[in-house]
Structure formats: C-alpha cells, structure tokens
Amino acid sequence: MDSLIAQLSRSVADARSLEGLTRPLLEMLAAVTGLESTYLTTVDLAAGQQRVVYARNAQDLQIPEGLTLPWGDPVAAPDLGVQTHVSTPVRTDDGALYGTLCAASSQRRPTAPEAEQVLRLFAGLIEQQVARERLAEQLQQTHGELRKQAMTDPLTGLMNRRALMQELVRLMSLAQRTGSWLLAGAIDLDDFKQVNDSHGHDAGDDFLRAMAARLHAALRGGDVLARMGGDEFVVIGLGPQLAEDGRKAAQLMCQRLTEATAGRYGVGPASIEYDGASVGVACLDPQQASIEDVLRQSDSAMYRVKLERRRAAQQ
C-alpha cells in the first residue's frame, strides 16, 4: 500500500492533462483489483451511450479505446465476455455525470475489499482534473472573447484602429517579402452628419452598419477593412509587383470602393439615396514607406478627392 501511495503521489504531481493522470491511475487500479481491463468512459445520457476514452488491457479481455457501449448495459457482457465488473461514476463539479471509471475481467473473480475505496479515490482525482481543464478552457475562451472585443468595432463588427495597426504591420512585412505595392484607402462619409440630423442617431447607426457591409463585400481576398471611428474607414491591401504600375491598381480599388458606397440605404423606417463617400487610395513602396506614411498618404488622397467633389458641386 505504501508503494501505491508513493506512485499515486508522483502521478498526481506529474500530471499535466487528463490523459496524463488517467493512464497511470488505470495501471494502479489494475494492480489493486487484479482485473484484466481498467478504463475510463464518458457518458452521453441523451444518446444512452458511453464511450471508452482511455483503457488499459491485459491478457484476453480487450476493451479498446473509442469503443461505444450502451449506457443501460455498461459492460455489454454478451459482446465482450465480461464476467466481473466494478465501476463508479465520475462527475463534474456541478454534479452532472461525466462518465465512469471501471475495471473488468473475462473471468469470475472476487473483488478486493479495497477496490471500491480505490475506485472512488481515483474517480475523485479524475473529477478534479476534469474541473481544472474545464476551467482552463473557459478562461482561454473568455480571454479570446475579450481580445476579440478589444480589437473589434462594436457597432459594425469590423476591425478597430488597434486591430488595423497590427494588420498594417503584417501587410507591410508581407509586401516587403513579396516585392509588392501596398495599397491604402481612406474613406470618409460625406454628409453623414445630415443623416443623423435628419433621421436620428439610430438611423445613423443603421447607415454605418450598411456601409460597412457594402465595403466589406467590395474587398478583394487579403484586403483588410477597419472603422477608424466616427464616419471614417480604412482599407489596406497588396497591389501588384513593384515592377508593375501600382497607380492603376490604386485607381481600380478607389473606383470599386466608391461605387460600393453609392446607392439607396434603409435608415430605420426611411431610406436615403446616397451619392457615395469620398474615397482616396494611395500606392506605396513598402521598402520606403513607414506605417505613418501609409495612413498619412491615404488620408491625403482622400482629402484631394473630397476637395474635388466640393469644387464640382459649387460649379
């Protein structure tokens, strides 16, 4: 018994996963019970089934991992030839049934007096490990959700400024490695204030969400789109090889995005005909431009378009 306790202490201390804990426990359980097969199952009560997750087999009886057994007949004796079987439930921290810890033999054998006690002890250790792994999984999921929220514009679901800056670094590096132009487009929604003033802020939010969807649909594969705040959006993407005409690619992107922003929009119970946003696209050599250059030149390109539209409207 002392050697078992020492082995158990080492196994618990060294375990880094459910499998890492369960496999040595199955070895010890076989030694205590003297039965040929020891195994851990998970139970699906809705399906009325249990599945063997980890198993330790010796001699004639073989209960393979992955085997599905009926929950009402946990040992499926007619099929497996089980003559002796002991088990105890394994539960989650909220009391729900997780599975069973079992020992079985193809021969009729008396069960050692301490077998039930050891089964319950080992089941308790497995329950603790399951709880730890579920907590770690929940924490990881929560962390992922919080990170996503921190990188997402809550109104449109697009990337926010922080996420865009990370993507811009990645795309700059990619453009440098591939010898490609970097295209950066800035989009400003002209007359957006009039939408809010005439139809209300809820309608303005509807307009922004619809605009985000239209811009997203106009992207090429690999382009990234972000809302920078208010009525400003940015698109970043790779252009052709540096040996080719990058300005033509910038003009095509500008035309595609401009056309995507124009048209009829539903804003609450009303609808408006929108003439389109001011869109400017800059073409930059990633070997010479900085992150600040990308945003500054795209803004400059957009403001040139905005100025031209104002002049055209005044004529």
N, C-alpha and C positions, 0 to 999 in steps of 0.2 A: 504493500500500500504506500509506503514511503517513496518508493521509486516512481509509482504512478503520480503521486502528488508533485514530485520534482519535475517529472516530464510534463505534467499539466501546467505547472507554473511557467516552464520555458515556452510551451506552446502559446499560452495566453500572452506572454510578454513579447514574443516574436511575431505574432500575427499582425499582418498589415491589411488583410482582407478577409471576407467571409470564407473564401476557399482556403486561405492560409491558416485559418483557425480550424475549420471543419475537418480537413483531411487528417491531421494528427489526432483529433478527437475520435474519429472513426476507428483509427488504429487502436487507440486505448480502449474504446468501447468493445471492440472485438476481443481484446485481451481480458477484459473484466467479465464479459458474458460468455465467452467461449463459443460464440456463434459465428457461422461462416461469413455472413454478409452483414455489413452495417452501412446505413445510408441515410441521407437527409432528403426530404421531399419538400416541394412547395405545393400548396393546395389551392385549387380554383373551385370554390364552392358553387359558383353559378354553373359551371360546366360539369360538376360532380366528378372531378378528376384530381389526381395528384401526380406530380412529375418528379422523377428521381433526378436530383441536381448533382449530388456528389455521392459516390459509392466506393466501398472497399470490399472486395470479394476474395474468397479463398476456397480451395477445394472445389466441390462440384457445383454448389449453388452460385449462379451468376445473375446478379441484378444490375443491368447496365445503366449507366448514366444516360439521361434523356428518355428513359422508359416512362410511358404514361400508364398509370394504374387507375382503376375506378376507385373513387373515394369511399363508396359503400363497402368495398371489399379490399381493404388496404394492402393485403399481401397477394391477392389474386392467386391463392393457393393451387387451384387446379392447373393453372398455366405454368407456374414457376416451381411447383413441387415443394412449397414451403410447409414444413411440419411444425416448426417452432418459431414464434414471432412475439417480440415485445416492442412497444413503441410508447412515445409520449409526445404530446402536442408542443409545438413551438409557436409562440405568439408574438405579435408586435407590441410596441409599448402602449398602444391603446386597447389591448386585449383581443384584437382580431386574430383569427387563426392564420398563421403564416405557412405552417407545414408540419411535418412530423419527423422525429428522429427515431430511427428504427434499427433493430437487429433481428436477423432471421437465420434459420438453418433448414437444410433439407432432411435433417434427422430430428427425431423427438428427443429433446434434451431438457434436463431440468434447468431452470433459470437460477443463477446465483442470487443469494439473498440481497446482495448489494447492487444488483443490476438496475432495479428501479430507481434507487437513490442516485446512482451514477448517471442514468439517463436524464433524470430531472436536472442534475447539476450541469451536465453538458448542454442540455436544451437551454438552460438559463444563460450560459455563456454565449451560445449562438444568438439568443434573443438580444443580448447586449450589443453584439457585433452588428446585427441587423439594424438596430436602432441607431448605432453610430454611423453606419453607412447611409442610412436614410437621411439623417440629419446633415451629413456632409453633402449629400446630393441636393437637399433642399437649400442649403447655404450657397452652393455653387449656382443653383438655378436663380436664387434671389440676387446673387451678385451679378449674374448675366443680365437679368431684367433691369437692375439698377443701372448697369453700364449702358444698356441699350437706351434707357430713358435719358441718360446723361448725354447721349450722342444723337438724339432724335428731336426734331422739332415737334412739339406736342400737337400743334394744330394740323399740320399737313402730313406728318409721318415721314417727312424727308430728313436727310442729314441736317444737322445744325452746323453752326460755324466751327465748333470744336471738331466734329467728325470730318468736315471738309478739309480742315488744315491737315489732319492725319492722312486723308486720301490724297491730298495735293502732294505731300512729301513722297508718298508711294508712287504716284504717277510721274512725278518729276524724275525719280530714280529709274522708273521703267522707260521713260522717254530717253534718258541718257544712255541706258544699256542698249536700247534698240535703235538709237540714232534717228529718232522721230521728232517731228514738231510737236509742241504742246499747244493745244487749243484751249482758250479760256474765255467763256462767255459770261457777260453780266447782263441781267435782265431787270429792268425797272418798270413797274406797272404804272404807266401814266394815268392820271385822273382817278387813281384808286381812292383818294380822299372823297371824291364826289360820290363814289359808290356807297361809302359809309354814311356820308351826309344825307344822301337821298333815300337810302333804303335801310339804314341802321347797321350796327356793328355785326349782328348775327348774319345779315346778308353779306357783309364784307368778308366774314369768315368763310361763308359758302363759296364766295368768289375765289378766295385764296386757295381753298381746297381743290376747287375745279381747275384752277390754273396749274396747280402742282401736278394734278393728274394728266393734264394735256402736255405739259412739259416733259413729264416722265415718259409718256407714250412716244414722244419725238426723239428720245435718246437713241444713240447707237449702242451696240454692245460694248461695254467697257467704259462708257461715259458715266460720270457721277453728277448728281444734281443735289443742291443744298439750298435751303432757305436761310438767308443771312439775317433775317429779321425784317419786320415790317412788310414792305412790298418789294423786297429785293431777293433775287435768286441768282445762283451762280452754277454754271455747267463747266466741267473740266473733262477733257478727253485727249486722246492721242490723235495726231494728224499723220500725214504721210511721212515718208523718209525725208531727211533733211535735204537730199539732193533734188527732191521734187518741189512743186510750187505749194507751199503751205498756205499762202494767202487765199488761193482758190478754195481750199478746204475750209478755211475760216469763213469765207463768204457763203459757202453752201450751208455750213452749220448755222450761220446767222439767219439765212433765209428760212431754213427749216424751223427754227425756234420762233421766229417772228410769225410765220404762218400759223404755227400751233397755238399762239396766244390770241389770235383774232377770231371773232365769231360771237355766237349768241351764248349767254351764260344764264342759267337759272339762279336767281338770288332770292331765296325764300319763296314767297308766293309770286314774285315778279320775275322778269327776265330783262336783260340788257343786251344791246348789240355793242360789242367792244371792238375798237379799231386795232387793237394789238398793242403790245408792250414795246418799249424802246430796248432793243437788243443789240449789243456790240460784242464782237468776238475778236480777240487778239490771237496772233500766231507768234509763238515764242520759241527761240532756240534754247533747249533745256541746259545746254552746256554753258550758256552765258547769262541766263536769267536766274533771279532769286525768287523765293516764294513771294516776297513783297512785290517784285516786278510783275508777277503773274496777276495778282489782284489789282495792282495799280493800272496796268495796261488794259485789262479787261474793263475796268471802270472808265478809263479814258475813251475806249472805243464806244462804250455805251453812251457816254455823255455827248460824244460827237453826233451820234445818231439822234439823241434827244434834241440837240440844238438844231439839227437839220429839219426835224419834224416841226419844231416850233416856227422856224422860218417859213417852211412850206405852208403852215396853217395861217400865217399872217399875210401871205400874198393873195 
